[in-house]
Amino acid sequence: MSLNRIVFAVLLIAAVVSSAAASSQSSRIEVYRLWQAEKSSGVKFGAQKTTLNLIVATPASQQTSLGKHLLVVPIEQLSAASLDDILNTKQAAGLLLLLPKEGQQLTVEQQAEWSEVETRLATESFAVPIYFAFRGDEASNLDALYTRFVADDQQSGTTSDQYQVLVAPEYEPKPLKTISAANVQGWLPGSSNTASASAGADDTQLGQDGTPTIAVFANTDNFAVVPEFARGGSTGLVGLLQLARLFNTLYVPTGSRTHGKYNLLFVATQGARLSYAGTRQWLDAADARLLDALEFAICLDSIGGAQLQLHVSRPPKDAATKRFYDAFTTVASALSVPFEIVQRKINISDPEVYWEHEQFSRKKILAGTLSDLKTATAGFARSNIFDSGLPADAAAFERNIRFVAEVLAKLIYGSESKNLVFGPSVPALDSKLQQGWLRSLSRSSRQVGTPGAAAAAQSVKEVLSGYLVQTSLQSFKLEEGITMYNNTRVVMEAYRTKPIAFDLIFLVAVVAYLLGLYASFRGVSGTISDVMAFIKGTRAATKAKRS
């Protein structure tokens, strides 16, 4: 190859490199992926795709089709109708939802709109990747970055800058082969079981001798459409811890005047959003003598609200059921707690279990679920990514714990009067300790099957061990016919680039300039001759390779 042709080739490569240099600095954004799961029946949930390499668009974009775009939208601008428009009409290739900055609150209308969107994200399948990010993320300066996204869309043109975003294949999720879970249980033995209160007591001495037993159940884990945000839903669990602490002061030392005849059993289960799988597992594994001795089970759901409902399955036809319900209504009236009993007959053929007490009803055990929710919602649809774990009204939450304590006391000590057992104040209800438990449980995700859920179960065991005897942790595998996927937190990279039209124009301009520069040394005829020779040489080399 002649020197002139070598020089010409070098100049042409320089032109291409100059065009490719249109990209500038990149930004790394920590994003959270919409959950992904699949049932053994083939029904899929959540985002079925993870990787992407797309152009950024915002609601300010005038694009009618978003088939090559990642739409970045603040959730306060999203509704069920606009979600349909984005995914079905405009056919966006991906979605990045921006969560409010710290201190920013959604209006009541926005919360209602988002609740409808979140239910769809929890119960439907999506063929495109869907991510969440905090708009106030300081590491990526996402708030300023979004402002630039919008500005670029507002002045979009052939040569306007644009952002390209990338999620690398290394973040492709893998199915979790097994979903591990654990239940925690502990006892306060009744007065006829005083020998069992010793540290070395045989496990078989509790729950298997016919001593009447009352159980308190709550859930350790939670669920959210963004697994990293499953941090709330702990008011029932904290209520259980407070009750264990309170009745420890009444049952210990054994033989005291306040030591009730009933065994008190406290159980914290997992798998709540999987039709209360942990509760079913506990019932299936429990000794038949314990189940026969179990007179009542109180299941604590979300109890931080102003009004409470006792959800039940059995009508008050027999004396035991009537006594159970009357204890709640009597105490509610005395404490002025807005309260009602909601009876819902369960459908045995329905595989979905809506309230925890329904697992007991299937075993013909008297039980009720206490909740501030008025209606039942199927498992995954109860997702709430904005549940911080702290009740909106701390005073109402503490009052509700006192309410349950008084109900338990009436059942244990057999008080038939309308007078309260504890009077104006309940001993051992420590507000600071209560807030500490709430904050501790909300520090990390407790999504079922995650390390956070396992850590929460272990923490609950440690707390209960200080108040109860024979406290144990029972590990098991959730076999609910559902497969979940990992890699819920990934890194998205954003690059500021020029559109391809600009690249082509820029490339033509650079080539023209370099050809003019080359012609000033070689002359017009020499330049044309070199160009033709270069093209012929390239074609000849291509043919030689093919042959």
Secondary structure, 3 states (H helix, E strand, C coil): CCHHHHHHHHHHHHHHHHHHCCCCCEEEEEEEECCEEEECCCCEEEECCCCEEEEEECCCCCCCCCCCEEEEEEHHHCCHHHHHHHHHHCCCCEEEEEECCCCCCCCHHHHHHHHHHHHHHHHCEECCCEEEEECCCCCCCHHHHHHHHHHHHHCCCCCCCEEEEEECHHHCCCECCCCEEEEEEEEECCHHHHHHHCCCCCHHHCCCCCCCEEEEEEECCECCCCHHHCCCCCHHHHHHHHHHHHHHHHHCCCCCCCCCCCEEEEEEECCCCCCCHHHHHHHHHCCHHHHHHEEEEEEECCCCCCCEEEEECCCCCCHHHHHHHHHHHHHHHHHCCCEEEEECCCCCCCCCCCCCHHHHHCCCCCEEEEECCCCCCCHHHHCCCCCCCCCCCHHHHHHHHHHHHHHHHHHHHCCCCCCCCCCCCCCCCCHHHHHHHHHHHCCCCCECCCHHHHHHHHHHHHHHHCCCEEEEEEEEECCCCEEEECCCEEEEEEEEECCHHHHHHHHHHHHHHHHHHHHHHHCHHHHHHHHHHHHHHHHHHHHHHHC
